Every structure is written in structure tokens, then in C-alpha cells.
Amino acid sequence: MISPRIQSNWPAAVTVAGLFFGYVFVQRVAPGVMVTDLMRDFDASGAVMGNLSAFYFYSYASLQIVVGAMMDRFGPRRLMTFAALICGAGSVLFSVADSLALAYAGRLMIGIGAAFSFVGALTVIHQCCPPEKFSFLSGIVQAAGMGGALLGQAPLGLWVDASGWRDPLLFGGLFAALVGLAAWMVLRDPPGQNETSEPVTGSMFSGLVQVCRNPQTWLAAIVGGTLTAPMLAFGGLWGVPFLQSIYGYDRPTAAAVTGALFIGWGVGAPVTGWLSDRWGRRRPILFAGAVSMTVALALVVWLPPLPVTVLVLLLAINGFGSSSMILTFAAARASNSAASTGLALGIVNTCVVGSGAIAQPLLGSILDFNWTGDMLDGARIYHAEAYQLAFLPLLITGLIGAFCALRLSPREHIPARTTERS
């Protein structure tokens, strides 16, 4: 049976992995504070903006199973180094884009590089950290991602107001090169990781078949996707314009208020991971997270105008509840063989990130369908009724996630159906 080797430098390795994930989260949510500028500069509709932002998710989600298999076979060091460089190149391309085609290409490249970030971080934790800390350290990485999301809200909004949207993206490309250098210097692959012999399960394909035949893999993936969709669609793109239009906030204020969602997520991820590790239970935490997330979002969307303190509290509750999705990775890991961990994590992350690929353009299309023709400074303005209809799918999927959470297996330990590596 393959068991993770605890490496002496695992805190540094987790730090670098968290730094990479925090960086890609800045890239993930950046369009949310650039929407009006991008709509003006590219003469684009809400649906086009949803697609532009979602190009990140198209490449990210479509690569997750491949990334999982590559992590199982080759390890995170070289893969995460190369991924950071690809991510940076895409950011530079996006920053100089003078057409939608180039912007799409840049966003697609960012997603390709970012695709290695979270599964890579989970692989680092699985391979070199104490196994009893898996859920907690996964939560810490998620908290690092939320730190990046916060930087991508009010601080980035102020930067965009001061110098436009191109300079921050250019800087992001340069910063990614530093992240890649840090990954190469700090990360270490376990002995035998890059051997050319067949993996433990016999082949990547047979491992994938084994993982896909396990219904627990898909339940974990569905719960993860439904819990993540509000953060990616509301927090990552449409929350800021919603608050600007419905509450009359300026961009930095709307971004700061939206940031409460990411604060709640950043606090909630390590807390729910710690609670799960301590109590040995996931299903009640995931169910409570799905319900609280859905109720909080419903109140935000259907009860405006709310006092800013209530609004911030509800968004923080939404983030805290949805952050319990981190446990779906532990659920998938516990329900599949250790040799197929990367594949299982990749499938779950496909649905997690794929929820953004679906939700962002879907909400944009619903907004366009209910657009009354109002514009401000060359950008479309949507009214409360349009946003309420657009956010309705997020509430429906939240209830689906709560139901599926109750169907997850209570098993907490990785099954021992593996063989020794020859």
C-alpha cells in the first residue's frame, strides 16, 4: 500500500502551493472588478463578459482529470512550475489584447496554468504531509485562495480605477514567474514518482475507470460543484455589478462588500476542515453548509435594500457555508484507492470549477434576456428583477447540493485496496 512520505519541508511546500492557489484566485475573480471597463473597451454584452470570464473555467475544468493523472504519475514539482509560467504568459497576453479573440486566448491560457494549482496543492499535502492533517491543510490552502480573492476585490478595484485594467494583468504575469521559481526551488517529488513503470492500478485508464464507477466520487463532485457555484458566479463576476446597480455603491465599495463572501470562505475552509478531522464526520457539515449558503444568498438577492452590516454578514455566512465544499475532496479521497487519489481529486475539481464555467455565462445570458436597454458609460445596466431571475439557478443547485450531501458515505479512511509499488 502506498502511504504518503512526510517530508521535513512540508510547511514550506504547503506555503508555496497556497501562494500559487492564491495567485490563481486573483486571476479567477479579477474580471468582477473589470466588468464595466471590459464591456466598454470590447463593446460586449453580459453574455460575452460571462464567456470571457468563463474561458478560464473552460480550460481549467476540462483539464482536471488529465491533471489528476499527471500528478499521480509525475508529481507536482515540474508540473506546478510549468503551470505558473503558462498562467503568467496568459495574463500578459490578456493585458495587451486589443480584440476579444486575444482576450479569450489570454484567459484560456490563464485557466490552463491555473488548472494545476489546487489539485497540485492537494497532491503536495497528500504526498508529503501528515495524513491526519489532510482536511485541515486543504482548508488552509483554500484560505490562501480566499486571500487572493480578497486582493482581487477592493484592492484590485482601486488599482483598476487608478490605472485601468491592463497594468494589473501585466504585473500578474510577472508575479507568476516568481511563483514558478519558488515552486521549482521548494517542492520535492517523492522517491519513485517519476519512474516509467506502470502505476499501482496498472494504468491511468484502469484507475480512471475505477474512480468513475464509484458513485461516491460523483456525489462528492456534485456537492462540491453546487457549493462552489455561488462563490464563482456571484463573488467572482456578478456580485460587484449587482451591488453597483441595486445599491448604488461605487466599484471599490461594492468590491469590498463582496469581499465579505471571501472572508467567510477563508475562515470557514480551515474551520470546517478542522471540525471534520476532529469529529470524523463530513455529511452534517456539508448539509449545514449547503443550507446556510442558500438561505443567505436568497436573502441578499430578494430582500434589498439591506443595511450594509446585514449585507456583509449574510455574504460572510454564504461564504462560510459554501467553504465546506473542501470536505468533498476528503470524501473522494477516502472513497477511492490511494493510487488513484489524483484522479479522484481531478474529477471532483472538474465539477467544482465547471460550476463557474456554466454559471457565469448562464447568469449573463439571463441578465441579457431581461435587459431593459439602459446603459451607463457604454456598459449595460441591469435592474433588480433581472438579477433575481439570474441568481435563481444558484438557489436551486444549492438545494440539490444539500440533498446529495446526505447521500455521501460516512467512511473516513482510504480503502486499502492497493498493491505495493514494485
TORPA-123945 format. One line per field, with one value per residue (C-alpha): residue in three letters; y, z, x. Coordinates in steps of 0.2 Angstrom, whole numbers, plus 2048, in hexadecimal, padded with zeros to 3 digits. Example, Ala and Ser with C-alpha at 12.3 -4.5 7.8 and 13.67 -1.06 7.14 Angstrom:
<atoms>
r	c(ALA_SER)
c2	c(7EA_7FB)
c3	c(827_824)
c1	c(83E_844)
</atoms>
This chain:
<atoms>
r	c(MET_ILE_SER_PRO_ARG_ILE_GLN_SER_ASN_TRP_PRO_ALA_ALA_VAL_THR_VAL_ALA_GLY_LEU_PHE_PHE_GLY_TYR_VAL_PHE_VAL_GLN_ARG_VAL_ALA_PRO_GLY_VAL_MET_VAL_THR_ASP_LEU_MET_ARG_ASP_PHE_ASP_ALA_SER_GLY_ALA_VAL_MET_GLY_ASN_LEU_SER_ALA_PHE_TYR_PHE_TYR_SER_TYR_ALA_SER_LEU_GLN_ILE_VAL_VAL_GLY_ALA_MET_MET_ASP_ARG_PHE_GLY_PRO_ARG_ARG_LEU_MET_THR_PHE_ALA_ALA_LEU_ILE_CYS_GLY_ALA_GLY_SER_VAL_LEU_PHE_SER_VAL_ALA_ASP_SER_LEU_ALA_LEU_ALA_TYR_ALA_GLY_ARG_LEU_MET_ILE_GLY_ILE_GLY_ALA_ALA_PHE_SER_PHE_VAL_GLY_ALA_LEU_THR_VAL_ILE_HIS_GLN_CYS_CYS_PRO_PRO_GLU_LYS_PHE_SER_PHE_LEU_SER_GLY_ILE_VAL_GLN_ALA_ALA_GLY_MET_GLY_GLY_ALA_LEU_LEU_GLY_GLN_ALA_PRO_LEU_GLY_LEU_TRP_VAL_ASP_ALA_SER_GLY_TRP_ARG_ASP_PRO_LEU_LEU_PHE_GLY_GLY_LEU_PHE_ALA_ALA_LEU_VAL_GLY_LEU_ALA_ALA_TRP_MET_VAL_LEU_ARG_ASP_PRO_PRO_GLY_GLN_ASN_GLU_THR_SER_GLU_PRO_VAL_THR_GLY_SER_MET_PHE_SER_GLY_LEU_VAL_GLN_VAL_CYS_ARG_ASN_PRO_GLN_THR_TRP_LEU_ALA_ALA_ILE_VAL_GLY_GLY_THR_LEU_THR_ALA_PRO_MET_LEU_ALA_PHE_GLY_GLY_LEU_TRP_GLY_VAL_PRO_PHE_LEU_GLN_SER_ILE_TYR_GLY_TYR_ASP_ARG_PRO_THR_ALA_ALA_ALA_VAL_THR_GLY_ALA_LEU_PHE_ILE_GLY_TRP_GLY_VAL_GLY_ALA_PRO_VAL_THR_GLY_TRP_LEU_SER_ASP_ARG_TRP_GLY_ARG_ARG_ARG_PRO_ILE_LEU_PHE_ALA_GLY_ALA_VAL_SER_MET_THR_VAL_ALA_LEU_ALA_LEU_VAL_VAL_TRP_LEU_PRO_PRO_LEU_PRO_VAL_THR_VAL_LEU_VAL_LEU_LEU_LEU_ALA_ILE_ASN_GLY_PHE_GLY_SER_SER_SER_MET_ILE_LEU_THR_PHE_ALA_ALA_ALA_ARG_ALA_SER_ASN_SER_ALA_ALA_SER_THR_GLY_LEU_ALA_LEU_GLY_ILE_VAL_ASN_THR_CYS_VAL_VAL_GLY_SER_GLY_ALA_ILE_ALA_GLN_PRO_LEU_LEU_GLY_SER_ILE_LEU_ASP_PHE_ASN_TRP_THR_GLY_ASP_MET_LEU_ASP_GLY_ALA_ARG_ILE_TYR_HIS_ALA_GLU_ALA_TYR_GLN_LEU_ALA_PHE_LEU_PRO_LEU_LEU_ILE_THR_GLY_LEU_ILE_GLY_ALA_PHE_CYS_ALA_LEU_ARG_LEU_SER_PRO_ARG_GLU_HIS_ILE_PRO_ALA_ARG_THR_THR_GLU_ARG_SER)
c2	c(800_811_81D_82F_833_841_84D_859_868_865_876_87F_874_877_88A_88A_880_88C_89B_894_891_8A2_8A9_8A0_8A6_8B8_8B3_8AA_8B8_8C7_8C9_8CD_8DE_8E1_8DD_8EF_8F3_8E3_8E5_8F7_8F3_8E3_8E9_8D9_8D3_8CA_8B9_8BE_8C3_8B3_8A9_8B3_8B0_89E_89A_898_88B_882_87E_87C_870_866_862_85C_849_84A_855_848_83A_844_848_836_831_840_849_85C_864_865_866_875_87E_87D_881_891_897_893_89C_8AC_8AB_8AB_8BA_8C4_8BF_8C5_8D5_8DA_8D3_8DF_8D3_8C7_8B9_8BD_8C0_8AE_8A7_8AF_8AA_898_897_89E_890_883_888_88A_878_871_87C_874_862_865_86C_85D_852_85A_858_846_842_84B_850_847_83D_842_854_852_85B_869_86D_86C_879_884_883_888_897_89C_89C_8A7_8B3_8B4_8B7_8C5_8CD_8CB_8D5_8E6_8E8_8E3_8EE_8FD_8F9_8F7_908_910_909_8FE_8EB_8E8_8EC_8E0_8D2_8D6_8D6_8C5_8BD_8C3_8BD_8AC_8A9_8AC_89F_892_895_892_882_87C_880_87A_86B_859_84A_83A_82D_822_82F_831_81F_818_808_807_80F_805_802_7FB_80A_81C_816_807_813_820_812_80D_81E_822_812_818_821_82A_833_83A_83F_848_851_856_85D_866_86E_874_87B_884_88C_89B_8A0_89F_8A7_8B4_8B7_8B4_8BE_8C5_8CA_8DA_8E1_8DB_8E5_8F4_8F3_8EF_8F8_906_902_907_8FA_8F9_8F9_8EB_8E1_8E3_8DE_8CF_8CB_8C6_8B6_8B2_8B6_8AA_89C_8A0_89D_88F_884_880_880_873_869_869_865_856_850_851_84A_83E_843_84C_84A_855_863_862_862_871_87A_878_87E_88D_892_891_89A_8A8_8AB_8AB_8B9_8C3_8C2_8C3_8CF_8DF_8EC_8E5_8EF_8EC_8E3_8D7_8D5_8D2_8C5_8BB_8BB_8B5_8A7_8A2_8A1_897_88B_888_886_875_86F_86B_85B_854_852_848_83E_839_835_82A_821_81C_813_81D_81A_823_832_83E_838_839_84A_84F_849_852_862_861_863_870_87B_876_87E_88F_88A_887_894_8A4_8A4_89D_8AB_8B7_8B0_8B2_8C4_8C8_8C0_8CB_8DB_8EA_8F4_8FF_903_90D_912_906_8F7_8EE_8F1_8E4_8E6_8DC_8D1_8CB_8C7_8BE_8B3_8B1_8AB_89F_890_892_88F_880_878_87C_871_863_864_863_853_84B_84F_843_835_835_826_829_820_82A_81F_81B_80A_7FE_7F6_7FA_7F1_7F5_7FF_7F3)
c3	c(800_7FC_80A_80A_80F_81B_815_821_816_815_81D_80F_802_808_808_7F6_7F1_7FA_7F2_7E1_7E5_7EC_7DC_7D1_7DB_7D8_7C5_7C8_7CF_7C7_7B9_7C7_7CA_7B7_7B0_7AB_7A4_79A_794_78E_786_77D_77A_782_78A_79A_792_789_79A_7A2_794_795_7A8_7A6_799_7A8_7AF_79E_79D_7B0_7B1_7A1_7A7_7B9_7B6_7AB_7B8_7C6_7BB_7B8_7CB_7CF_7C2_7C2_7D2_7D5_7D4_7C1_7BD_7C9_7C3_7B1_7B5_7BE_7AF_7A3_7AF_7AE_79B_79A_7A5_79B_78B_793_798_787_77E_772_76C_774_76C_774_785_783_77F_78E_79A_793_797_7A8_7AB_7A4_7B0_7BF_7BC_7C5_7D4_7E0_7DB_7DC_7ED_7F3_7EB_7F5_805_801_7FD_80A_819_828_821_830_82B_81A_81C_827_81B_80C_815_818_805_802_80E_804_7F5_7FE_802_7F0_7EC_7F9_7F0_7E0_7E7_7EF_7EE_7DB_7D9_7DF_7D4_7C5_7C9_7CA_7BA_7B1_7AF_7A5_7B1_7BF_7B2_7AC_7BE_7C1_7B3_7BA_7CC_7C5_7BF_7D1_7D7_7CA_7D1_7E3_7DE_7D5_7E4_7F2_7EC_7EC_7E4_7EE_7EA_7DB_7D5_7C4_7C1_7B0_7B7_7B7_7C5_7D3_7CB_7BB_7B0_7B1_7A7_7B3_7C2_7B9_7B6_7C8_7CF_7C2_7C7_7D9_7DC_7EB_7E0_7D6_7E6_7ED_7DC_7DB_7ED_7EA_7DA_7E1_7F0_7E6_7D9_7E3_7E7_7D5_7CD_7DA_7E3_7D3_7C6_7C9_7DB_7D9_7CA_7D4_7E3_7D8_7CF_7DD_7EC_7E2_7EA_7E0_7DA_7E9_7F6_7EC_7EB_7FD_802_7F6_7FF_80E_805_803_815_81A_80E_814_826_823_819_826_834_82B_827_839_83F_833_838_84A_84A_83C_833_822_81E_82B_828_815_817_823_818_808_812_81A_80A_800_80D_80F_7FC_7FA_807_7FF_7EE_7F3_801_7FC_801_810_81D_818_828_825_813_818_825_819_80C_819_81E_80C_80B_81B_816_804_80A_811_7FF_804_80D_7FC_7F8_808_804_7F2_7F9_807_7FA_7EE_7EE_7F3_7E2_7D9_7E5_7D7_7CC_7D9_7DE_7CB_7C8_7D7_7D3_7C1_7C8_7D4_7C7_7BA_7C4_7C0_7AE_7AD_7BA_7B4_7A2_7A7_7B3_7A6_799_7A5_7A9_796_793_7A0_79C_79A_78F_79C_79A_7A4_79D_78F_79B_79D_7AD_7B4_7C0_7D0_7C7_7BB_7C8_7D2_7C4_7BF_7D1_7D2_7CB_7D9_7E6_7DD_7DC_7EE_7F3_7E8_7F1_802_7FC_7F5_804_80E_802_804_80D_81F_81C_822_81D_80C_807_807_7F6_7EF_7EC_7F0_7E3_7DB)
c1	c(800_806_807_80C_81E_81F_82C_835_832_81F_81A_824_81D_80B_80F_815_806_7FB_804_801_7EE_7EC_7F4_7E8_7D9_7DE_7DD_7CD_7C3_7CC_7BF_7B2_7BA_7BE_7AD_7A8_7B9_7B9_7A7_7AC_7BD_7B7_7A5_79E_78E_78B_78C_79C_7A4_79E_7A6_7B6_7B7_7B2_7C0_7CB_7BF_7BD_7CF_7D1_7C3_7C6_7D8_7D4_7D4_7E3_7EC_7E7_7EF_7FE_800_7FF_80C_818_816_813_824_827_814_811_820_81B_809_80E_817_809_7FD_809_80A_7F7_7F6_802_7F9_7E8_7F0_7F5_7E6_7DE_7D0_7C5_7CE_7DE_7D5_7CD_7DE_7E6_7D8_7D9_7EC_7E9_7DD_7E9_7F6_7EA_7E4_7F3_7F1_7E5_7E7_7F9_7F7_7ED_7FA_808_7FE_7FA_80C_816_80B_805_7F5_7EA_7EC_7E5_7D5_7DC_7EA_7DF_7D4_7E4_7E8_7D6_7D8_7E7_7DC_7D0_7DE_7E1_7CF_7CF_7DE_7D4_7C5_7C7_7DA_7DA_7CB_7D4_7E3_7D7_7CF_7E0_7E9_7DD_7DB_7EB_7F9_7F3_7F2_804_80A_801_80B_81B_816_812_824_829_81D_823_835_830_827_836_841_836_82B_832_82B_82B_838_832_825_82C_830_82A_823_810_806_800_7EE_7F6_7F3_7EC_7DD_7D8_7DA_7CE_7C2_7C3_7C0_7B2_7A8_7A8_798_79F_7AB_79D_793_7A2_7A5_792_793_7A3_79D_78C_795_7A2_796_790_7A2_7A8_798_793_7A4_7AF_7A5_793_793_79C_791_782_787_78B_77B_76F_777_780_791_7A1_7AC_7B8_7AA_7A1_7B1_7B4_7A2_7A4_7B4_7AA_7A6_7B8_7BC_7AE_7B5_7C7_7C2_7B6_7C2_7CF_7C1_7B6_7C6_7CB_7BA_7B9_7CA_7C5_7B4_7B7_7A7_7A4_791_78A_796_793_780_781_78C_781_772_77A_782_771_767_774_775_762_760_76E_765_753_753_75C_75F_768_773_785_789_77B_781_793_78D_782_790_79C_790_78E_7A1_7A3_796_79C_7AE_7A9_7AB_7BD_7B7_7B1_7C3_7C6_7B6_7BD_7CE_7C7_7BB_7C9_7D9_7E9_7F1_7E2_7E2_7E6_7D9_7CC_7D1_7D1_7BF_7B9_7C2_7BB_7AA_7AF_7B7_7AB_79D_7A5_7A7_794_78D_797_791_780_77D_783_777_768_76D_76E_75D_755_75F_754_760_768_77B_787_798_797_792_782_778_76D_75F_75A_74D_75A_767_75A_756_768_76D_75E_768_775_767_761_772_775_766_76C_77D_775_76B_77B_785_77A_77D_790_798_79E_7AE_7BD_7CC_7D4_7D0_7DF_7DC_7ED_7FD_80F_818_825)
</atoms>
